Amino acid sequence: MRIGLAGVGLIGSFHAKTLRQLSGVDTLLIADVNAERARQVAGPLGAQALARVEDLFTAKLDGLVIAAATDAHPGLIIRAVEAGIPVFCEKPVAPTLGETLTVLKHVEKTQVPVQIGFQRRFDPGYIAAREAIQSGRLGWVHTLRACTLDEGPPPPEYVPTSGGIFRDCSIHDFDILRWVTGREIVSVYATGANRGDAYIRDAGDFDTAAVLLTFDDGTLAVVSATMYNTMGYDVRLEALGSKQSIAVGLDDRTPIRSVEPHVRYPGGTPYPGFIDRFGKAYERELAVFLDVAARRIETPCSAADGLAAFLVADACELSRREKRSVQMPEVRS
Ligand SMILES: NC(=O)c1ccc[n+]([C@@H]2O[C@H](COP(=O)([O-])OP(=O)(O)OC[C@H]3O[C@@H](n4cnc5c(N)ncnc54)[C@H](O)[C@@H]3O)[C@@H](O)[C@H]2O)c1
């Protein structure tokens, strides 16, 4: 297959390596608004660097992977689906709700497959949690606790185009909570704080956030996020049930330490970042995208799923701004 890749920053350069290793990819064409960066990534991989991003749309691609900055997603997705090219796009679909809805209209009109990059759906721990929750083995799940604790803040230039901590970071938790439970979120209460670098506050964002969610069956969930978990990258989910409780992401490398005497667990080297923690899941999602692009399977993570998680993030923004609980129909309408 001829696969294009738009954007080779932090995650895009990792996706480039993965795509190069997938046996289904015969030709990999790489473009970035920073053409020099495209050349630097393509060269050692034996991939082809394109001089301009628009060259992707005349390159007879079988699929396009978009890992560009979030504000570039809507334009690239729309151009691709209008050209009939199946798309894998990193989360979120777009930085704003209006642009997300515009993208969805184009996707629905063209019926071209689109997969959104919620890689946790391909992680063995989350897959096992979904099975455990939906089989009823845990009894009824009274509480879910999810966290995404980044090892450090993104660079200053990333923050103004990211969409903010709820849409950029906690959106992963909102998606995976919907997916593991198979339920919808009905209300949201969110708050944020700034005790870290001033450039985050100056961009109107928060370095730390906490969210309380209620699901349509009454399950409660607590979601927490920070950009300052210097000990390591900590992404976990706990599902606490009336019969049994389980944890995803709790292993010897979890960046937390017990202060109980004689307890040495977890004691391993903490995960330094998202690529160590989710490397295999990123590889699986791109392997699956080749099947989606070849129209062998339906997308496992649609643009509509991207919208559903985005709406929860938008509700969090509203809740935080107005310091009140927000019912999801308010943002859906
Ligand atoms: N799924 C995940 O766990 C995960 C992890 C990290 C980032 N992301 C997402 O991936 C995207 C990129 O994040 P990053 O951390 O790699 O950012 P980054 O800033 O490191 O890289 C972004 C790259 O996009 C390029 N770019 C900007 N506009 C472009 C355009 N119109 N066409 C082509 N290239 C363009 C930039 O030059 C840069 O090389 C973001 O949307 C982010 O939310 C997802």
The ligand as a Gaussian input file, in Angstrom:
#p B3LYP/6-31G(d) Opt

LIG

0 1
 N       -2.377000       9.379000      20.828000
 C       -1.475000       9.904000      21.633000
 O       -1.161000       9.358000      22.689000
 C       -0.789000      11.171000      21.228000
 C        0.456000      11.489000      21.804000
 C        1.071000      12.675000      21.400000
 C        0.467000      13.498000      20.483000
 N       -0.765000      13.171000      19.970000
 C       -1.407000      14.057000      18.994000
 O       -0.598000      14.079000      17.824000
 C       -0.554000      15.379000      17.275000
 C        0.901000      15.844000      17.173000
 O        1.453000      15.900000      18.460000
 P        3.048000      15.970000      18.670000
 O        3.271000      15.850000      20.120000
 O        3.746000      15.036000      17.749000
 O        3.316000      17.493000      18.233000
 P        4.654000      18.132000      17.688000
 O        4.511000      19.596000      17.909000
 O        5.849000      17.415000      18.215000
 O        4.619000      17.842000      16.104000
 C        3.655000      18.401000      15.236000
 C        4.224000      18.360000      13.824000
 O        3.178000      18.761000      12.919000
 C        3.762000      19.593000      11.931000
 N        2.682000      20.332000      11.277000
 C        1.993000      21.400000      11.719000
 N        1.050000      21.750000      10.826000
 C        1.144000      20.874000       9.794000
 C        0.434000      20.701000       8.584000
 N       -0.558000      21.527000       8.214000
 N        0.793000      19.689000       7.762000
 C        1.818000      18.857000       8.090000
 N        2.528000      18.981000       9.230000
 C        2.192000      19.966000      10.072000
 C        4.789000      20.419000      12.696000
 O        5.740000      21.021000      11.831000
 C        5.389000      19.348000      13.601000
 O        6.450000      18.672000      12.971000
 C       -1.437000      16.260000      18.167000
 O       -2.707000      16.342000      17.575000
 C       -1.517000      15.491000      19.472000
 O       -2.736000      15.697000      20.144000
 C       -1.362000      12.018000      20.312000

